[in-house]
Amino acid sequence: MNEPKRRGRKPKQAETTEQYNADSVNPEPVQYQPNIAQEYANRVWAGQSDTVSRAERIRRVQAALTGQGLSFEGVKL
């Protein structure tokens, strides 16, 4: 009877845990790898200056993909 009233939003603990468990299951992660590598390479390529030589831009894209644990194989620039 003397409990303080709760104000604001309800805690999202149970809801967040269920969503995390449902989203963490990825049935075929290997098939998505080439698309991820290509999209990431395109973003890195587009984020560089046009004044940098093509060879240097390719080296930077390779370094970025390696840093993310992605393969450069099959990536087209």
N, CA, C and O atoms as a GROMACS GRO file, in nm:
protein
  308
    1MET      N    1   0.081  -0.119   0.000
    1MET     CA    2   0.000   0.000   0.000
    1MET      C    3   0.086   0.125   0.000
    1MET      O    4   0.046   0.228  -0.055
    2ASN      N    5   0.201   0.119   0.060
    2ASN     CA    6   0.288   0.235   0.065
    2ASN      C    7   0.400   0.229  -0.039
    2ASN      O    8   0.500   0.299  -0.027
    3GLU      N    9   0.382   0.146  -0.142
    3GLU     CA   10   0.484   0.135  -0.246
    3GLU      C   11   0.483   0.259  -0.334
    3GLU      O   12   0.377   0.312  -0.366
    4PRO      N   13   0.602   0.306  -0.374
    4PRO     CA   14   0.606   0.424  -0.462
    4PRO      C   15   0.555   0.388  -0.601
    4PRO      O   16   0.570   0.275  -0.647
    5LYS      N   17   0.496   0.484  -0.667
    5LYS     CA   18   0.446   0.463  -0.803
    5LYS      C   19   0.562   0.462  -0.900
    5LYS      O   20   0.658   0.538  -0.887
    6ARG      N   21   0.552   0.374  -0.998
    6ARG     CA   22   0.654   0.370  -1.103
    6ARG      C   23   0.614   0.465  -1.214
    6ARG      O   24   0.498   0.470  -1.255
    7ARG      N   25   0.710   0.540  -1.260
    7ARG     CA   26   0.683   0.635  -1.367
    7ARG      C   27   0.775   0.604  -1.485
    7ARG      O   28   0.882   0.546  -1.468
    8GLY      N   29   0.732   0.642  -1.603
    8GLY     CA   30   0.813   0.620  -1.722
    8GLY      C   31   0.784   0.487  -1.788
    8GLY      O   32   0.685   0.421  -1.759
    9ARG      N   33   0.873   0.449  -1.877
    9ARG     CA   34   0.855   0.324  -1.952
    9ARG      C   35   0.884   0.203  -1.866
    9ARG      O   36   0.954   0.209  -1.765
   10LYS      N   37   0.826   0.092  -1.910
   10LYS     CA   38   0.854  -0.035  -1.844
   10LYS      C   39   0.991  -0.084  -1.890
   10LYS      O   40   1.033  -0.052  -2.002
   11PRO      N   41   1.061  -0.160  -1.809
   11PRO     CA   42   1.190  -0.214  -1.852
   11PRO      C   43   1.174  -0.310  -1.970
   11PRO      O   44   1.074  -0.380  -1.980
   12LYS      N   45   1.273  -0.311  -2.059
   12LYS     CA   46   1.266  -0.393  -2.180
   12LYS      C   47   1.352  -0.518  -2.170
   12LYS      O   48   1.388  -0.572  -2.275
   13GLN      N   49   1.386  -0.566  -2.056
   13GLN     CA   50   1.476  -0.679  -2.042
   13GLN      C   51   1.426  -0.804  -2.114
   13GLN      O   52   1.498  -0.858  -2.198
   14ALA      N   53   1.308  -0.849  -2.084
   14ALA     CA   54   1.257  -0.973  -2.144
   14ALA      C   55   1.241  -0.959  -2.294
   14ALA      O   56   1.274  -1.051  -2.369
   15GLU      N   57   1.192  -0.847  -2.339
   15GLU     CA   58   1.170  -0.825  -2.481
   15GLU      C   59   1.302  -0.823  -2.558
   15GLU      O   60   1.312  -0.882  -2.665
   16THR      N   61   1.402  -0.755  -2.503
   16THR     CA   62   1.532  -0.747  -2.569
   16THR      C   63   1.598  -0.883  -2.577
   16THR      O   64   1.656  -0.918  -2.680
   17THR      N   65   1.591  -0.961  -2.471
   17THR     CA   66   1.653  -1.094  -2.470
   17THR      C   67   1.592  -1.183  -2.576
   17THR      O   68   1.664  -1.255  -2.645
   18GLU      N   69   1.461  -1.181  -2.590
   18GLU     CA   70   1.396  -1.263  -2.690
   18GLU      C   71   1.436  -1.222  -2.831
   18GLU      O   72   1.461  -1.307  -2.916
   19GLN      N   73   1.441  -1.092  -2.856
   19GLN     CA   74   1.480  -1.045  -2.988
   19GLN      C   75   1.624  -1.083  -3.019
   19GLN      O   76   1.656  -1.123  -3.131
   20TYR      N   77   1.711  -1.070  -2.921
   20TYR     CA   78   1.852  -1.103  -2.943
   20TYR      C   79   1.868  -1.251  -2.976
   20TYR      O   80   1.942  -1.287  -3.068
   21ASN      N   81   1.799  -1.337  -2.902
   21ASN     CA   82   1.810  -1.480  -2.928
   21ASN      C   83   1.754  -1.516  -3.064
   21ASN      O   84   1.808  -1.603  -3.132
   22ALA      N   85   1.646  -1.451  -3.105
   22ALA     CA   86   1.587  -1.482  -3.235
   22ALA      C   87   1.675  -1.431  -3.349
   22ALA      O   88   1.686  -1.497  -3.452
   23ASP      N   89   1.738  -1.314  -3.332
   23ASP     CA   90   1.820  -1.257  -3.438
   23ASP      C   91   1.959  -1.320  -3.445
   23ASP      O   92   2.024  -1.310  -3.549
   24SER      N   93   2.004  -1.382  -3.339
   24SER     CA   94   2.140  -1.435  -3.339
   24SER      C   95   2.152  -1.563  -3.421
   24SER      O   96   2.264  -1.607  -3.450
   25VAL      N   97   2.043  -1.622  -3.459
   25VAL     CA   98   2.048  -1.745  -3.539
   25VAL      C   99   2.057  -1.706  -3.686
   25VAL      O  100   1.967  -1.644  -3.741
   26ASN      N  101   2.168  -1.744  -3.749
   26ASN     CA  102   2.188  -1.716  -3.891
   26ASN      C  103   2.214  -1.850  -3.959
   26ASN      O  104   2.323  -1.906  -3.945
   27PRO      N  105   2.116  -1.903  -4.033
   27PRO     CA  106   2.128  -2.038  -4.084
   27PRO      C  107   2.240  -2.059  -4.185
   27PRO      O  108   2.302  -2.165  -4.184
   28GLU      N  109   2.269  -1.962  -4.270
   28GLU     CA  110   2.370  -1.981  -4.374
   28GLU      C  111   2.461  -1.859  -4.386
   28GLU      O  112   2.448  -1.783  -4.482
   29PRO      N  113   2.551  -1.837  -4.292
   29PRO     CA  114   2.634  -1.716  -4.297
   29PRO      C  115   2.736  -1.718  -4.410
   29PRO      O  116   2.781  -1.611  -4.452
   30VAL      N  117   2.774  -1.833  -4.459
   30VAL     CA  118   2.878  -1.840  -4.562
   30VAL      C  119   2.829  -1.785  -4.695
   30VAL      O  120   2.907  -1.723  -4.768
   31GLN      N  121   2.703  -1.804  -4.728
   31GLN     CA  122   2.651  -1.758  -4.856
   31GLN      C  123   2.645  -1.606  -4.866
   31GLN      O  124   2.652  -1.551  -4.976
   32TYR      N  125   2.634  -1.537  -4.753
   32TYR     CA  126   2.622  -1.391  -4.755
   32TYR      C  127   2.757  -1.322  -4.759
   32TYR      O  128   2.762  -1.201  -4.783
   33GLN      N  129   2.867  -1.391  -4.737
   33GLN     CA  130   2.999  -1.331  -4.729
   33GLN      C  131   3.039  -1.252  -4.854
   33GLN      O  132   3.084  -1.138  -4.839
   34PRO      N  133   3.026  -1.305  -4.976
   34PRO     CA  134   3.069  -1.227  -5.093
   34PRO      C  135   2.993  -1.096  -5.108
   34PRO      O  136   3.052  -0.994  -5.144
   35ASN      N  137   2.864  -1.096  -5.081
   35ASN     CA  138   2.787  -0.973  -5.092
   35ASN      C  139   2.832  -0.871  -4.989
   35ASN      O  140   2.839  -0.752  -5.020
   36ILE      N  141   2.861  -0.915  -4.869
   36ILE     CA  142   2.906  -0.825  -4.764
   36ILE      C  143   3.041  -0.765  -4.802
   36ILE      O  144   3.063  -0.645  -4.786
   37ALA      N  145   3.132  -0.848  -4.851
   37ALA     CA  146   3.264  -0.801  -4.890
   37ALA      C  147   3.254  -0.700  -5.004
   37ALA      O  148   3.323  -0.598  -5.003
   38GLN      N  149   3.170  -0.727  -5.102
   38GLN     CA  150   3.154  -0.635  -5.216
   38GLN      C  151   3.094  -0.503  -5.172
   38GLN      O  152   3.141  -0.396  -5.213
   39GLU      N  153   2.992  -0.508  -5.088
   39GLU     CA  154   2.929  -0.385  -5.040
   39GLU      C  155   3.025  -0.302  -4.956
   39GLU      O  156   3.031  -0.179  -4.969
   40TYR      N  157   3.102  -0.369  -4.870
   40TYR     CA  158   3.198  -0.298  -4.787
   40TYR      C  159   3.309  -0.237  -4.873
   40TYR      O  160   3.351  -0.124  -4.849
   41ALA      N  161   3.356  -0.312  -4.973
   41ALA     CA  162   3.458  -0.260  -5.063
   41ALA      C  163   3.407  -0.137  -5.139
   41ALA      O  164   3.482  -0.041  -5.158
   42ASN      N  165   3.282  -0.140  -5.182
   42ASN     CA  166   3.225  -0.025  -5.252
   42ASN      C  167   3.217   0.097  -5.162
   42ASN      O  168   3.243   0.209  -5.207
   43ARG      N  169   3.183   0.077  -5.035
   43ARG     CA  170   3.176   0.190  -4.942
   43ARG      C  171   3.314   0.249  -4.916
   43ARG      O  172   3.330   0.371  -4.912
   44VAL      N  173   3.415   0.162  -4.900
   44VAL     CA  174   3.552   0.210  -4.878
   44VAL      C  175   3.601   0.284  -5.002
   44VAL      O  176   3.663   0.390  -4.991
   45TRP      N  177   3.574   0.229  -5.120
   45TRP     CA  178   3.616   0.290  -5.246
   45TRP      C  179   3.552   0.428  -5.263
   45TRP      O  180   3.620   0.523  -5.301
   46ALA      N  181   3.424   0.437  -5.236
   46ALA     CA  182   3.353   0.564  -5.254
   46ALA      C  183   3.396   0.669  -5.151
   46ALA      O  184   3.384   0.789  -5.176
   47GLY      N  185   3.446   0.625  -5.037
   47GLY     CA  186   3.486   0.719  -4.933
   47GLY      C  187   3.624   0.778  -4.952
   47GLY      O  188   3.668   0.859  -4.870
   48GLN      N  189   3.694   0.739  -5.058
   48GLN     CA  190   3.829   0.790  -5.081
   48GLN      C  191   3.827   0.904  -5.182
   48GLN      O  192   3.734   0.919  -5.261
   49SER      N  193   3.932   0.983  -5.177
   49SER     CA  194   3.946   1.098  -5.266
   49SER      C  195   3.978   1.051  -5.408
   49SER      O  196   4.044   0.949  -5.428
   50ASP      N  197   3.930   1.127  -5.506
   50ASP     CA  198   3.958   1.095  -5.646
   50ASP      C  199   4.103   1.124  -5.684
   50ASP      O  200   4.151   1.074  -5.785
   51THR      N  201   4.172   1.204  -5.603
   51THR     CA  202   4.310   1.241  -5.635
   51THR      C  203   4.409   1.130  -5.600
   51THR      O  204   4.524   1.136  -5.644
   52VAL      N  205   4.367   1.031  -5.523
   52VAL     CA  206   4.455   0.919  -5.487
   52VAL      C  207   4.461   0.823  -5.606
   52VAL      O  208   4.361   0.800  -5.674
   53SER      N  209   4.580   0.769  -5.630
   53SER     CA  210   4.596   0.679  -5.745
   53SER      C  211   4.512   0.553  -5.728
   53SER      O  212   4.477   0.514  -5.616
   54ARG      N  213   4.480   0.490  -5.841
   54ARG     CA  214   4.397   0.370  -5.839
   54ARG      C  215   4.463   0.257  -5.760
   54ARG      O  216   4.397   0.186  -5.684
   55ALA      N  217   4.594   0.240  -5.776
   55ALA     CA  218   4.665   0.134  -5.705
   55ALA      C  219   4.657   0.154  -5.554
   55ALA      O  220   4.638   0.058  -5.479
   56GLU      N  221   4.672   0.278  -5.510
   56GLU     CA  222   4.664   0.308  -5.366
   56GLU      C  223   4.523   0.285  -5.313
   56GLU      O  224   4.506   0.235  -5.202
   57ARG      N  225   4.421   0.320  -5.392
   57ARG     CA  226   4.283   0.297  -5.349
   57ARG      C  227   4.254   0.148  -5.337
   57ARG      O  228   4.185   0.105  -5.244
   58ILE      N  229   4.305   0.068  -5.431
   58ILE     CA  230   4.286  -0.077  -5.426
   58ILE      C  231   4.356  -0.134  -5.302
   58ILE      O  232   4.301  -0.220  -5.234
   59ARG      N  233   4.478  -0.085  -5.273
   59ARG     CA  234   4.550  -0.132  -5.155
   59ARG      C  235   4.472  -0.100  -5.028
   59ARG      O  236   4.466  -0.181  -4.936
   60ARG      N  237   4.412   0.019  -5.023
   60ARG     CA  238   4.333   0.057  -4.905
   60ARG      C  239   4.208  -0.029  -4.890
   60ARG      O  240   4.170  -0.065  -4.778
   61VAL      N  241   4.145  -0.061  -5.002
   61VAL     CA  242   4.026  -0.148  -4.996
   61VAL      C  243   4.066  -0.287  -4.947
   61VAL      O  244   3.996  -0.345  -4.864
   62GLN      N  245   4.178  -0.340  -4.997
   62GLN     CA  246   4.226  -0.471  -4.952
   62GLN      C  247   4.255  -0.469  -4.802
   62GLN      O  248   4.220  -0.562  -4.731
   63ALA      N  249   4.320  -0.363  -4.755
   63ALA     CA  250   4.353  -0.353  -4.613
   63ALA      C  251   4.227  -0.344  -4.528
   63ALA      O  252   4.220  -0.403  -4.420
   64ALA      N  253   4.127  -0.272  -4.576
   64ALA     CA  254   4.001  -0.260  -4.502
   64ALA      C  255   3.928  -0.393  -4.494
   64ALA      O  256   3.876  -0.430  -4.389
   65LEU      N  257   3.924  -0.467  -4.605
   65LEU     CA  258   3.859  -0.597  -4.606
   65LEU      C  259   3.931  -0.696  -4.515
   65LEU      O  260   3.868  -0.772  -4.442
   66THR      N  261   4.064  -0.694  -4.520
   66THR     CA  262   4.143  -0.782  -4.434
   66THR      C  263   4.119  -0.747  -4.287
   66THR      O  264   4.109  -0.836  -4.203
   67GLY      N  265   4.112  -0.619  -4.258
   67GLY     CA  266   4.087  -0.575  -4.121
   67GLY      C  267   3.952  -0.619  -4.067
   67GLY      O  268   3.937  -0.638  -3.947
   68GLN      N  269   3.855  -0.637  -4.155
   68GLN     CA  270   3.722  -0.682  -4.114
   68GLN      C  271   3.710  -0.835  -4.121
   68GLN      O  272   3.605  -0.890  -4.087
   69GLY      N  273   3.815  -0.902  -4.164
   69GLY     CA  274   3.810  -1.047  -4.175
   69GLY      C  275   3.738  -1.096  -4.298
   69GLY      O  276   3.690  -1.210  -4.300
   70LEU      N  277   3.729  -1.014  -4.401
   70LEU     CA  278   3.662  -1.051  -4.525
   70LEU      C  279   3.765  -1.078  -4.634
   70LEU      O  280   3.876  -1.026  -4.629
   71SER      N  281   3.728  -1.159  -4.730
   71SER     CA  282   3.817  -1.196  -4.838
   71SER      C  283   3.804  -1.096  -4.954
   71SER      O  284   3.695  -1.048  -4.983
   72PHE      N  285   3.916  -1.066  -5.019
   72PHE     CA  286   3.916  -0.978  -5.136
   72PHE      C  287   3.881  -1.054  -5.262
   72PHE      O  288   3.859  -0.994  -5.368
   73GLU      N  289   3.876  -1.185  -5.252
   73GLU     CA  290   3.849  -1.270  -5.367
   73GLU      C  291   3.708  -1.247  -5.421
   73GLU      O  292   3.610  -1.253  -5.345
   74GLY      N  293   3.697  -1.220  -5.549
   74GLY     CA  294   3.568  -1.200  -5.613
   74GLY      C  295   3.514  -1.058  -5.605
   74GLY      O  296   3.406  -1.030  -5.657
   75VAL      N  297   3.587  -0.968  -5.542
   75VAL     CA  298   3.543  -0.829  -5.530
   75VAL      C  299   3.583  -0.754  -5.657
   75VAL      O  300   3.698  -0.761  -5.700
   76LYS      N  301   3.487  -0.683  -5.716
   76LYS     CA  302   3.512  -0.606  -5.838
   76LYS      C  303   3.503  -0.458  -5.807
   76LYS      O  304   3.406  -0.411  -5.747
   77LEU      N  305   3.605  -0.384  -5.850
   77LEU     CA  306   3.607  -0.238  -5.829
   77LEU      C  307   3.600  -0.164  -5.959
   77LEU      O  308   3.600  -0.041  -5.960
   0.00000   0.00000   0.00000
